[in-house]
């Protein structure tokens, strides 16, 4: 395989996930079922939704009692007050709350719509929350797959975020294991001999976004193998991708 080629392989056949399922083992079984073997430096990108389901990060809407704020805001914008209450409960801080949209900072430090609370791809009366510690989730899955296949891997947990000034949504990394999430080109020289001063690439986000092209939202492919990308293998955290407040022009 040439250094300029990257391969993406969707892992089909992973069953509907329930709380307590061993996600690493289920992914390993599905990988083998598609006649594939993982090798050193492969990357597994796994959709947040299946991780949350396996970790029991689901809530029944009828178990939620809305606060006055949630009820008033939901009534103003024709929303489900229970869903709004769940968003408020998963938020460290509300960044923007208007025109029926809530942008909040989660307890992890992510700034996103609805604090990652989602009602898609679950039963009608359920919602999912983000994993409590997505980096730890990624490390557990990494360890299980490395034991199963006897290789060194990286794992990225991905979710869909909106972007300032851009239409559409894109997948980003909310949890990482075994891969440096950023590539820092500062100090290197560009093709015209000038030093690079500000170029830091969010490579984990780019890989997560590439994997979404294979996952899609309704294709039933919650895991993708990426092969051929030469990444820096080290212990890391998705927090490295979060811009400090003092450098963030949007806060």
Residue, then its C-alpha position, 0 to 999 in steps of 0.5 A: x500500500x502506498x503512503x498516499x492511500x488510506x483505506x476505510x472498511x465499514x464493519x457490518x453485522x454488529x447487532x443492536x447494542x444493549x446496556x452491559x454488552x461487551x462492545x469490544x468483543x462484538x466488534x471483534x466478532x463482526x470484523x472476523x465475520x467480514x473476513x478481515x483481520x486487524x493489523x498494527x496501526x489500524x484505527x477503529x472509529x466507533x460511533x458514540x451512539x453504540x458506546x453510550x448504549x453499551x454503557x447504559x447511557x440512556x434515559x427514558x423520557x417518562x423518568x424525567x421531571x422538567x423544571x420550570x425553565x425547561x417547561x417554559x422554554x419548550x412551550x415557547x419553541x414547541x419542544x419536549x420539556x423532558x428533552x430540554x431538562x435532559x440537555x440542561x442536566x448534561x450541561x456545565x454552561x449554556x452558551x446560547x439558548x435562542x430560536x429553539x436551539x441550545x448550544x451548551x458546554x458539556x461536563x466534558x468541556x465539549x461545546x455542541x448542540x443539546x449537550x450531545x443528548x440525542x433521540x435518533x436511532x433509539x426507541x421512541x421513548x428513549x434518549x442517549x447521553x454522551x459517555x461519561x468518559x469517552x477517552x476511557x471508553x476508547x481505551x477499554x475497546x482498544x484493550x479488548x481488540x488488541x488482546x483479540x487480534x494481538x496487534x497495536x491499534x488506535x480507537x476514536x469515538x466519534x459524534x456529530x457536531x455543528x460548526x460555526x459559519x458552516x452549514x451541515x454537520x460533521x463527525x468529530x472525535x470525542x474520545x481517543x486512545x492510542x493516537x495523538x489527536x493533533x499534528x503540530x506542523x509549527x516550526x516546519x518549513x512550507x514548500x516555499x521555504x517559509x516557517x509554519x507558525x500556526x498550523x496544527x491539524x485536528x487529525x482525529x477529527x479528520x479521521x472521524x469525519x472520513x469514517x462517517x462517509x462509510x458509517x452514514x446515519x442510517x446504514x447500520x455501520x457503527x464502526x469503521x476500520x481505517x488503514x494506511x494512515x501513519x499516526x503518532x501512537x501515544x496515550x492521549x486525550x480528546x481534551x487536547x482538541x478543546x480550545x482553551x477559553x482564553x483563546x476561543x473567540x466564540x465563547 
